[in-house]
Amino acid sequence: MNDLQLSQDKLPRHIAIVMDGNRRWARSRFLPAIEGHRQGVKAVRRTVEACLHYKIPVLTLYTFSSENWKRPEDEVSALMNLLAYHLRSEMDELVKEQVCFRALGRLQELPEVVQKHVQELQERTRNNRQLRFNIAVNYGGRQELVDAARSMMQAAKDGHLLPEALTEENFARYLTTAGMDDPDLLIRTGGEQRISNFLLWQMAYTELIFLPVHWPDFDANHLRLAIEEFAGRERRFGAAV
């Protein structure tokens, strides 16, 4: 793995990735869609290892969107089984590597076995500090904003929140990413150039990089090149030059 020739202050603190192209990767090889997802898991492992190597504090992967339930039933079922298997099989390694795992999304709607492994993995890794590794599963950006607004309305109804106390900072505390830095860098593989309802609030000033490589082919070198491109950009956050 090639090292980055960058100072730590030039690195993104939070990288978010839309892992696109699994099915097209499989289709181009005349393989079933689930094989693309299986190979995509290997790319997840490579990316986590690279973030640990480069000392990136937070990594968030868009694993399964709230819209993905519209896919064929057999593919969704296979995806959930694959997720459950790897949540269980990767558990000891994540603990060993001091990775703090967290799942973002409407977890209560997932199969019980997936919920069980998510809860166990979150509990076993909650005190780890080397890398915060998030997966967004059954997640949608608009859905997250609705859930946050609903929670705030309930807090106001219960007398715990006054309307005049509503600020951007207070609102962010009701999001699934509460306590985390917003993403500095979004990488989307697969060649598409959209964010697909991912972290809509959090990506107000995120730098976007779109890569033509399908997710199963993504590796540490692709990540390094994206980080180097990020480091060369000027981020003004709305201020004048």
Contacts in CASP RR format, 6 or more apart in sequence:
PFRMAT RR
TARGET T0000
AUTHOR 0000-0000-0000
METHOD contacts of the structure
MODEL  1
MNDLQLSQDKLPRHIAIVMDGNRRWARSRFLPAIEGHRQGVKAVRRTVEA
CLHYKIPVLTLYTFSSENWKRPEDEVSALMNLLAYHLRSEMDELVKEQVC
FRALGRLQELPEVVQKHVQELQERTRNNRQLRFNIAVNYGGRQELVDAAR
SMMQAAKDGHLLPEALTEENFARYLTTAGMDDPDLLIRTGGEQRISNFLL
WQMAYTELIFLPVHWPDFDANHLRLAIEEFAGRERRFGAAV
1 49 0 8 1.000
1 50 0 8 1.000
1 53 0 8 1.000
1 220 0 8 1.000
2 220 0 8 1.000
2 221 0 8 1.000
2 224 0 8 1.000
4 11 0 8 1.000
4 54 0 8 1.000
4 224 0 8 1.000
4 227 0 8 1.000
4 228 0 8 1.000
6 227 0 8 1.000
6 228 0 8 1.000
6 231 0 8 1.000
8 55 0 8 1.000
10 231 0 8 1.000
10 232 0 8 1.000
11 54 0 8 1.000
11 55 0 8 1.000
11 56 0 8 1.000
11 227 0 8 1.000
11 231 0 8 1.000
12 56 0 8 1.000
12 183 0 8 1.000
12 184 0 8 1.000
12 185 0 8 1.000
12 207 0 8 1.000
12 227 0 8 1.000
12 230 0 8 1.000
13 56 0 8 1.000
13 57 0 8 1.000
13 58 0 8 1.000
13 181 0 8 1.000
13 184 0 8 1.000
14 56 0 8 1.000
14 57 0 8 1.000
14 58 0 8 1.000
14 59 0 8 1.000
14 60 0 8 1.000
14 180 0 8 1.000
14 181 0 8 1.000
14 182 0 8 1.000
14 183 0 8 1.000
14 184 0 8 1.000
14 185 0 8 1.000
15 51 0 8 1.000
15 56 0 8 1.000
15 58 0 8 1.000
15 59 0 8 1.000
15 60 0 8 1.000
15 183 0 8 1.000
15 184 0 8 1.000
15 185 0 8 1.000
15 186 0 8 1.000
15 187 0 8 1.000
15 223 0 8 1.000
15 227 0 8 1.000
16 59 0 8 1.000
16 60 0 8 1.000
16 61 0 8 1.000
16 62 0 8 1.000
16 183 0 8 1.000
16 185 0 8 1.000
16 186 0 8 1.000
16 187 0 8 1.000
16 198 0 8 1.000
16 199 0 8 1.000
16 202 0 8 1.000
16 203 0 8 1.000
16 206 0 8 1.000
17 47 0 8 1.000
17 59 0 8 1.000
17 60 0 8 1.000
17 61 0 8 1.000
17 62 0 8 1.000
17 186 0 8 1.000
17 187 0 8 1.000
17 188 0 8 1.000
17 189 0 8 1.000
18 62 0 8 1.000
18 186 0 8 1.000
18 187 0 8 1.000
18 188 0 8 1.000
18 189 0 8 1.000
18 195 0 8 1.000
18 196 0 8 1.000
18 198 0 8 1.000
19 40 0 8 1.000
19 43 0 8 1.000
19 44 0 8 1.000
19 61 0 8 1.000
19 62 0 8 1.000
19 63 0 8 1.000
19 189 0 8 1.000
19 215 0 8 1.000
19 218 0 8 1.000
20 188 0 8 1.000
20 189 0 8 1.000
20 190 0 8 1.000
20 191 0 8 1.000
20 192 0 8 1.000
20 214 0 8 1.000
20 215 0 8 1.000
21 189 0 8 1.000
21 190 0 8 1.000
21 214 0 8 1.000
21 215 0 8 1.000
21 216 0 8 1.000
22 33 0 8 1.000
22 36 0 8 1.000
22 37 0 8 1.000
22 39 0 8 1.000
22 40 0 8 1.000
22 214 0 8 1.000
22 215 0 8 1.000
22 216 0 8 1.000
23 33 0 8 1.000
23 36 0 8 1.000
23 37 0 8 1.000
24 190 0 8 1.000
24 214 0 8 1.000
25 36 0 8 1.000
25 39 0 8 1.000
25 214 0 8 1.000
25 215 0 8 1.000
25 216 0 8 1.000
25 217 0 8 1.000
26 32 0 8 1.000
26 33 0 8 1.000
26 34 0 8 1.000
26 35 0 8 1.000
26 36 0 8 1.000
26 37 0 8 1.000
26 39 0 8 1.000
27 33 0 8 1.000
29 35 0 8 1.000
33 75 0 8 1.000
34 75 0 8 1.000
34 78 0 8 1.000
34 79 0 8 1.000
34 82 0 8 1.000
36 216 0 8 1.000
37 78 0 8 1.000
37 79 0 8 1.000
37 82 0 8 1.000
38 82 0 8 1.000
39 216 0 8 1.000
40 215 0 8 1.000
40 216 0 8 1.000
41 82 0 8 1.000
41 86 0 8 1.000
42 216 0 8 1.000
43 215 0 8 1.000
43 216 0 8 1.000
43 217 0 8 1.000
43 218 0 8 1.000
43 219 0 8 1.000
44 61 0 8 1.000
45 90 0 8 1.000
46 218 0 8 1.000
46 219 0 8 1.000
46 220 0 8 1.000
47 59 0 8 1.000
47 61 0 8 1.000
47 218 0 8 1.000
47 220 0 8 1.000
47 223 0 8 1.000
48 59 0 8 1.000
48 97 0 8 1.000
48 99 0 8 1.000
48 131 0 8 1.000
48 133 0 8 1.000
49 220 0 8 1.000
50 219 0 8 1.000
50 220 0 8 1.000
50 223 0 8 1.000
50 224 0 8 1.000
51 59 0 8 1.000
51 131 0 8 1.000
51 133 0 8 1.000
51 223 0 8 1.000
52 97 0 8 1.000
52 99 0 8 1.000
52 130 0 8 1.000
52 131 0 8 1.000
53 220 0 8 1.000
54 223 0 8 1.000
54 224 0 8 1.000
54 227 0 8 1.000
56 131 0 8 1.000
57 131 0 8 1.000
57 132 0 8 1.000
57 181 0 8 1.000
58 131 0 8 1.000
58 132 0 8 1.000
58 134 0 8 1.000
58 180 0 8 1.000
58 181 0 8 1.000
58 183 0 8 1.000
59 131 0 8 1.000
59 132 0 8 1.000
59 133 0 8 1.000
59 134 0 8 1.000
60 104 0 8 1.000
60 134 0 8 1.000
60 135 0 8 1.000
60 136 0 8 1.000
60 177 0 8 1.000
60 183 0 8 1.000
60 199 0 8 1.000
61 133 0 8 1.000
61 134 0 8 1.000
61 135 0 8 1.000
61 136 0 8 1.000
62 136 0 8 1.000
62 139 0 8 1.000
62 196 0 8 1.000
62 198 0 8 1.000
63 83 0 8 1.000
63 135 0 8 1.000
63 136 0 8 1.000
63 137 0 8 1.000
63 139 0 8 1.000
64 79 0 8 1.000
64 83 0 8 1.000
64 136 0 8 1.000
64 137 0 8 1.000
64 138 0 8 1.000
64 139 0 8 1.000
65 136 0 8 1.000
65 138 0 8 1.000
65 139 0 8 1.000
65 140 0 8 1.000
65 196 0 8 1.000
65 197 0 8 1.000
65 198 0 8 1.000
66 105 0 8 1.000
66 106 0 8 1.000
66 138 0 8 1.000
66 139 0 8 1.000
66 140 0 8 1.000
66 143 0 8 1.000
66 197 0 8 1.000
67 140 0 8 1.000
67 197 0 8 1.000
68 76 0 8 1.000
68 79 0 8 1.000
69 76 0 8 1.000
69 138 0 8 1.000
71 79 0 8 1.000
80 110 0 8 1.000
80 111 0 8 1.000
80 114 0 8 1.000
83 114 0 8 1.000
83 137 0 8 1.000
84 111 0 8 1.000
84 113 0 8 1.000
84 114 0 8 1.000
84 117 0 8 1.000
87 114 0 8 1.000
87 117 0 8 1.000
87 118 0 8 1.000
87 121 0 8 1.000
88 117 0 8 1.000
91 117 0 8 1.000
91 120 0 8 1.000
91 121 0 8 1.000
91 124 0 8 1.000
94 101 0 8 1.000
94 121 0 8 1.000
94 125 0 8 1.000
94 128 0 8 1.000
94 133 0 8 1.000
95 124 0 8 1.000
95 125 0 8 1.000
95 128 0 8 1.000
97 130 0 8 1.000
97 131 0 8 1.000
98 128 0 8 1.000
98 129 0 8 1.000
98 130 0 8 1.000
98 131 0 8 1.000
99 125 0 8 1.000
99 128 0 8 1.000
99 130 0 8 1.000
99 131 0 8 1.000
99 132 0 8 1.000
99 133 0 8 1.000
100 125 0 8 1.000
100 126 0 8 1.000
100 127 0 8 1.000
100 128 0 8 1.000
100 129 0 8 1.000
100 130 0 8 1.000
100 131 0 8 1.000
100 132 0 8 1.000
100 133 0 8 1.000
101 121 0 8 1.000
101 122 0 8 1.000
101 125 0 8 1.000
101 133 0 8 1.000
101 134 0 8 1.000
101 135 0 8 1.000
102 122 0 8 1.000
102 132 0 8 1.000
102 133 0 8 1.000
102 134 0 8 1.000
102 135 0 8 1.000
103 118 0 8 1.000
103 122 0 8 1.000
103 134 0 8 1.000
103 135 0 8 1.000
103 136 0 8 1.000
103 137 0 8 1.000
104 134 0 8 1.000
104 135 0 8 1.000
104 136 0 8 1.000
104 137 0 8 1.000
104 139 0 8 1.000
104 144 0 8 1.000
104 176 0 8 1.000
104 177 0 8 1.000
105 136 0 8 1.000
105 137 0 8 1.000
105 138 0 8 1.000
105 139 0 8 1.000
105 140 0 8 1.000
105 143 0 8 1.000
105 144 0 8 1.000
105 176 0 8 1.000
106 138 0 8 1.000
106 139 0 8 1.000
106 143 0 8 1.000
106 147 0 8 1.000
107 115 0 8 1.000
107 118 0 8 1.000
107 137 0 8 1.000
107 138 0 8 1.000
108 115 0 8 1.000
109 138 0 8 1.000
110 118 0 8 1.000
110 137 0 8 1.000
110 138 0 8 1.000
114 137 0 8 1.000
118 137 0 8 1.000
132 180 0 8 1.000
134 177 0 8 1.000
134 180 0 8 1.000
136 198 0 8 1.000
136 199 0 8 1.000
139 176 0 8 1.000
139 198 0 8 1.000
140 197 0 8 1.000
140 198 0 8 1.000
141 197 0 8 1.000
141 198 0 8 1.000
141 199 0 8 1.000
141 200 0 8 1.000
141 201 0 8 1.000
142 197 0 8 1.000
142 200 0 8 1.000
144 175 0 8 1.000
144 176 0 8 1.000
144 200 0 8 1.000
144 201 0 8 1.000
145 175 0 8 1.000
145 200 0 8 1.000
145 201 0 8 1.000
147 174 0 8 1.000
148 171 0 8 1.000
148 174 0 8 1.000
148 175 0 8 1.000
149 174 0 8 1.000
151 174 0 8 1.000
152 161 0 8 1.000
152 166 0 8 1.000
152 171 0 8 1.000
152 174 0 8 1.000
155 161 0 8 1.000
156 162 0 8 1.000
156 163 0 8 1.000
161 170 0 8 1.000
171 201 0 8 1.000
172 178 0 8 1.000
172 179 0 8 1.000
172 201 0 8 1.000
173 179 0 8 1.000
175 201 0 8 1.000
175 202 0 8 1.000
177 199 0 8 1.000
177 202 0 8 1.000
182 199 0 8 1.000
182 202 0 8 1.000
182 203 0 8 1.000
182 204 0 8 1.000
182 205 0 8 1.000
182 206 0 8 1.000
183 199 0 8 1.000
183 202 0 8 1.000
183 203 0 8 1.000
183 206 0 8 1.000
184 206 0 8 1.000
184 207 0 8 1.000
184 230 0 8 1.000
185 206 0 8 1.000
185 207 0 8 1.000
185 209 0 8 1.000
185 226 0 8 1.000
185 227 0 8 1.000
185 230 0 8 1.000
186 195 0 8 1.000
186 198 0 8 1.000
186 199 0 8 1.000
186 203 0 8 1.000
186 206 0 8 1.000
186 207 0 8 1.000
186 208 0 8 1.000
186 209 0 8 1.000
187 209 0 8 1.000
187 210 0 8 1.000
187 211 0 8 1.000
187 223 0 8 1.000
187 226 0 8 1.000
188 194 0 8 1.000
188 195 0 8 1.000
188 208 0 8 1.000
188 209 0 8 1.000
188 210 0 8 1.000
188 211 0 8 1.000
189 211 0 8 1.000
189 213 0 8 1.000
189 214 0 8 1.000
189 215 0 8 1.000
189 218 0 8 1.000
189 222 0 8 1.000
190 210 0 8 1.000
190 211 0 8 1.000
190 212 0 8 1.000
190 213 0 8 1.000
190 214 0 8 1.000
190 215 0 8 1.000
191 210 0 8 1.000
191 211 0 8 1.000
191 212 0 8 1.000
191 213 0 8 1.000
192 210 0 8 1.000
193 210 0 8 1.000
195 203 0 8 1.000
195 208 0 8 1.000
199 206 0 8 1.000
205 235 0 8 1.000
205 237 0 8 1.000
205 238 0 8 1.000
207 230 0 8 1.000
207 233 0 8 1.000
207 235 0 8 1.000
209 226 0 8 1.000
209 229 0 8 1.000
209 230 0 8 1.000
211 218 0 8 1.000
211 222 0 8 1.000
211 226 0 8 1.000
213 222 0 8 1.000
234 241 0 8 1.000
END
